[in-house]
Amino acid sequence: MEDQLKAAGITCIGKKILPNIGEISPNIIRLALGIPAKEAAAPEIAPPRPPVLCPGCPHRGVFHILSKLDCLVTGDIGCYTLGALPPLSSLDTCFCMGAAL
């Protein structure tokens, strides 16, 4: 954007005062403009919650039956991977996304 503004004859700076990599947070903008950074509030600690399939997920029943069949189950990455966790414990391996067998 800076190059385009300069090409249009608009004087600006950015690359000299902003980092070339990483996220540009409000505090980084404040510091670039010479404004003191604000102190971050202490994060609230949320109770841990294990990942689970969504309520009513149609895969839940399939995983339940697969866990009873004593067979090798290969899953895809994504929410299907949750079939590997208790209480379903039906997924044995996880293959990469979109790699249909």
Secondary structure, DSSP 8 states (H G I E B T S, - for coil): -HHHHHHTT-----TTTS-SSS---HHHHHHHTT--------------------TT-THHHHHHHHHHTT---EEESSGGGGGGSTTT----EEE-TT---
